[in-house]
Every structure is written in C-alpha cells, then in structure tokens.
Amino acid sequence: MVTLGHYLGLSAVLFAIGVTGVLVRRNALVVFMSIELMLNAANLAFVAFARHRADVGGLVFVFFVLAVAAAEVAVGLAIIIAIYRNRGTVNVDEINLMRW
Amino acid sequence: MTGYAQLDLAASVGQILPELVATAAFLLAVVVDLVSRRRKEAVCAVVLAGCIAGLVLSLAQLKAGQSLIFAGMAAADPLAAILKAVVFLATGLVALFSLGSPEIRMSGRGEYYSLLLVVAVGACFMASAMNFVMVYLATELVTVTSCILVAHAKDDRRASEAALKYILFGAAASGVMIYGISLLYGATGTLSLTGVSRALVSGQVPGLVAVLGVVFVLAGIGYKIAAVPFHFWCPDVYEGAPTPITAFLSIVPEAAGFGLLIRVYMLGFGERMGQGWAAAASLDWPSLLAVVSALTMTLGNLGALHQTNLKRLMAYSSIAHAGYILMGFVALSKTGLNAMIIYIIVYLFMNLGVFAVLIGLSRRLASDQIASFRGLGGRAKFPAFAMTVFLFSLTGIPPLAGFTGKFYLFAAVIDAKIYWLAIVGALNSVVSLYYYVRIIKAMYIEAGETEGGPIQLPALYTALLVALVVPTVVLGIFWGPLAGMTEASLRFLF
C-alpha cells in the first residue's frame, strides 16, 4: 500500500537531488534540468497532499507550476543559446566575465 | 484577521483597473510597434500613457477601503494601492530614461518598452497577492519578464551572462519557494494566506513543517528583494544588464517584493495581537528576519567598499538598502511599516537619480568605472551636483530625503526595543558614507581629462534630473504630507 508518507519521501529525495544538481553541476543545461527536478518534487508533494485532503487547490497549483515552468524554460533556453553564440560554452564556471 | 470584504467577480474587475489599463497599453504597444514608423518613440509614448493612467488609477484606490477580489486570490487595499503607484511611477521614469540610452538604442526594438509594462503588472499583483497561487504566478511573471529585459542586448556578452545568472538563481529560488508552499499546503490544507495564518495559530501544524515552509518561502521573496543569502545574483546582474534595466530592477521588483513580504509574513505567518502583529504559533521569524536584515546591510556595505564599477557599487548599495528597509519590517509595528513605505518612495527618487546621471552621461563617459567620473564636477556642473545630492541622500545626510527615510526606520526599530539592530544600522550608515563620498571625491577633487570640454546633458535628462532632485530635497525638509499619506494607507492593518 502506497501511503502519503511514501509520496512525501520520494518528493523529498527528488528535491534533494535537484538542489544538489543545482549546486554541483557546471553545465547550464543540467542545472536547468535539476531545477525542473525541484519543481516536480514540489508538484508531487502537491498532488499527494491534494489527494490526501481531497482538496483540488493543490492540483490547480500543479497546473500553474507546469505552465510557468514551460515559460521559464523557454526564456532560459533562449538565454543559453545567446550565451553559446557569444561564448561558445555553456559551462557556468567559464561564464565569468564579472567577478566579486 | 482584518475585516476584508469578499467581492464577487464582476465587482472584482473594477478593483484591478490599474492592471487592466496597463495590460491594454501593453497590447496597444505591441500593435503600435508593428505599424508605426517612428516606433521607438511611439511605443514609449503608449507605455508612458499606460504608466500615467496606472499611477492615477492606483492613487484613486488609496481611499477605496479593503476587499478580497477574485475569490480571495488578491486584495484591493490601500497598501496595494500605494505600492502600485510606486511601481507605475518608477516604470514611467525608466521608460523615459531609456529613450536616450545608447544601450537600448543599439538594439532598436520597441518590445523593450512594452515588456516594462508586463513587469509592472506582475509587480502590482505581487503587491496585492493574498493566495499562494497568486504569490507564485506574480513572482514568476516579474522574474521571467525581467530576464528577457536583462538579456535584451543579446549580442552583449555581459548582458547574456547576467541574464543566465538571473534566471538560474530565480528559477532555483522559486523552486525552493514552491516546495515550501507545498509543505504549508499539506500541513494546513489551504493556499490562502489568511487560511494558513488561522491554521498556524490553531497549533495543528507540526513545528518542523511550519519552520521549513516559512524559511523556504523566504528564499523566493529574499531573491526578489536581494536579501542575504539570496543576493548573489545582484552584483553580476546590475553590472551586466543595460543601465536603464539596472535602474528598473533596483526599484520595481524590490518594492513589490517588500509588499509581498508584508503580506505573506504578516497576514500568512503572523497573527494580530491587540494593536500590533506577532508571529503565529511558536515560529520566531521576526528574529530570523532581524538577523537577515543585519547581515544584508553589513555584507552589502562591506561588498561596496572596494568596488570600482559604479553599477556594481550600486548593486551592493541596493543590497544594503534592502537591509535597512527590512529593519522596518522587523519592528512589526505601524511605525515600522510606515517607515518601510516612506523609505521605498524616497529610495525611488534618489536611486533612480543616480542611474539617470549615469545614463545621461553614458555617451560622454569612457565606462561605468568610478575613475571615469574624475573631474566631472568642472565639466558637467549640474549632473555632478545632482549626483552629489543623490549620493548624500543615499547616505542619509540631512536635510535630504534619505535622512527622513532613515529617521523613520531607526525610530521604528528603537520603538520596538531592538537596540542591537539599530546600532548595526547606524554603524552601517557610517560605512556607506565612505564609498558614496569616494564618487563625489572623484568628481570634484581628483583631476580628470579636460580635453573633452564641458559636457552638455540632453534636455530630456536635465528635465529628469530636476524632476528627481526636487523630491529628494523637498522630502528631506517637508515630509509631512507623504508620511500622512503612507500612514493612512496602513491604518487598515492596525
């Protein structure tokens, strides 16, 4: 039997993997994918809670997150393409014209 | 919970007139961009008209009372109205700044101006959100559109680098925020701010979940107001973005972010206690925010000390000012919130003023480096004088507007008996004098190149500078009406 706890555990693990990816990966595309993982961890938690509480609010939120994430990725990928054209790399360590 | 009246859908539409007018102006601007020949000027005129209409309609809402609109998604109240007015005023000024800016002219596209309005609409909804769905949507509308604006000069390496850092930080911060929201939703079963507050007060929420939710939500809001430790994007984005966009980012998302902070933390995570507000249940977020405030202003000021690029210096300065404004929130009192709003308004004039000088002179200055300001006092008398006024005002020296703002902030913190924070703030103000005066010293004392001869500022920028210097000086001497207006706009909360 899959309980609310299982879903939340999976969601917490996904979120942790996402945060780790954002912090340690150096490729801008992979960082973006890790951010998607964080968003989907939150989505999973929302859906699980919505079912547990028999409330549609969480499901509605998930729809908005999906739509906004798509818009965010559209802009993000456009920026990554612009970076690649200007610099020939998408490695965030090499994108360092500006320093402290 | 304060007495919000629930409005039905038809009545709600009437409460978002400023946003509707701004959206209509945006759509019109897109069409004008397609058909007009002098499109940059035409689009800018449409956007300006939208901002002026938005400003007037927002000011008209100041006395309109308080209501929940669209089934509790957003609020129409005087606090939202005053922040909307700030947003539209700043957007209109930035649209004017951009007209003569070489960085914007190079790319020569009209959509730049129309996107300013989209950010403004998002900022308005941030300032009036009453439900976490609205909090998330409005924040993302501002973040994503701001990223497009930062990346606007797409052949500029620095601009695209700044945009990448901005969107990566923004997306990660909002990811953390919605995870926090999902935990709060699970624990409370509601997404409305007042519902979350009720659940927290009733004590049915497990402590750990509540703490995680409150801290994670701070990531999303802290990113918008550039509070430590969510400030890392700020220096790079300020330096890399086109200067008018830097000016825009320094005030519009920040003002809206503070509006959101007040709403989410006071109405969502707080409860009303007699004449004031306190944190709900056992959460001690005011102490957390006090520490964040102290760290933000200290790191901002220390970071600014050794900067040689003026835009980067202004980034650290804006981090420091976010810390000062947070001081007012920590007090959680009417005087504290009043001080925040006054400071945001005053900050609008003095900070946009610095950028107006920078943009107006950008054709004649070699770079954004402080070194290129050397000898400016002799070559460009009025801009150098205006710059001096703005910088002294940012430091908080009387009789300028910045002093009024700081006076209210410190009074509120001392009133709330948080003496250590007031001392940290006072020491920070002293530190900030050093780096602001360094610019003034470069302009007046250090010898610079003289072969360029006197610099004539374009008429548009002279007019803008006058329009920004006057309130900076007047509000330092005669702030009664402004303070009265902001205080009246907060009365409904206390």
Chai-1 contact restraints between the chains, C-beta under 6 A:
chainA,res_idxA,chainB,res_idxB,connection_type,confidence,min_distance_angstrom,max_distance_angstrom,comment,restraint_id
A,F15,B,Y179,contact,1.0,0.0,6.0,A-B,restraint_1
A,V22,B,A172,contact,1.0,0.0,6.0,A-B,restraint_2
A,V31,B,L168,contact,1.0,0.0,6.0,A-B,restraint_3
A,I35,B,A171,contact,1.0,0.0,6.0,A-B,restraint_4
A,I35,B,A172,contact,1.0,0.0,6.0,A-B,restraint_5
A,I35,B,G175,contact,1.0,0.0,6.0,A-B,restraint_6
A,M38,B,G175,contact,1.0,0.0,6.0,A-B,restraint_7
A,L39,B,G175,contact,1.0,0.0,6.0,A-B,restraint_8
A,A42,B,I178,contact,1.0,0.0,6.0,A-B,restraint_9
A,A42,B,Y179,contact,1.0,0.0,6.0,A-B,restraint_10
A,A42,B,S182,contact,1.0,0.0,6.0,A-B,restraint_11
A,A45,B,S182,contact,1.0,0.0,6.0,A-B,restraint_12
A,F46,B,S182,contact,1.0,0.0,6.0,A-B,restraint_13
A,F49,B,Y185,contact,1.0,0.0,6.0,A-B,restraint_14
A,F49,B,G186,contact,1.0,0.0,6.0,A-B,restraint_15
A,R53,B,G189,contact,1.0,0.0,6.0,A-B,restraint_16
A,G57,B,L191,contact,1.0,0.0,6.0,A-B,restraint_17
A,G58,B,Y185,contact,1.0,0.0,6.0,A-B,restraint_18
A,F61,B,V133,contact,1.0,0.0,6.0,A-B,restraint_19
A,V68,B,E140,contact,1.0,0.0,6.0,A-B,restraint_20
A,A71,B,V144,contact,1.0,0.0,6.0,A-B,restraint_21
A,E72,B,V144,contact,1.0,0.0,6.0,A-B,restraint_22
A,E72,B,A171,contact,1.0,0.0,6.0,A-B,restraint_23
A,V75,B,V144,contact,1.0,0.0,6.0,A-B,restraint_24
A,V75,B,C147,contact,1.0,0.0,6.0,A-B,restraint_25
A,V75,B,I148,contact,1.0,0.0,6.0,A-B,restraint_26
A,G76,B,I167,contact,1.0,0.0,6.0,A-B,restraint_27
A,I79,B,A151,contact,1.0,0.0,6.0,A-B,restraint_28
A,I79,B,A163,contact,1.0,0.0,6.0,A-B,restraint_29
A,I79,B,L164,contact,1.0,0.0,6.0,A-B,restraint_30
A,I79,B,I167,contact,1.0,0.0,6.0,A-B,restraint_31
A,A82,B,K154,contact,1.0,0.0,6.0,A-B,restraint_32
A,A82,B,S160,contact,1.0,0.0,6.0,A-B,restraint_33
A,I83,B,S160,contact,1.0,0.0,6.0,A-B,restraint_34
A,I83,B,L164,contact,1.0,0.0,6.0,A-B,restraint_35
A,N86,B,R157,contact,1.0,0.0,6.0,A-B,restraint_36
A,N86,B,S160,contact,1.0,0.0,6.0,A-B,restraint_37
A,I95,B,E161,contact,1.0,0.0,6.0,A-B,restraint_38
A,L97,B,R158,contact,1.0,0.0,6.0,A-B,restraint_39
A,L97,B,E161,contact,1.0,0.0,6.0,A-B,restraint_40
A,M98,B,D236,contact,1.0,0.0,6.0,A-B,restraint_41
A,M98,B,E239,contact,1.0,0.0,6.0,A-B,restraint_42
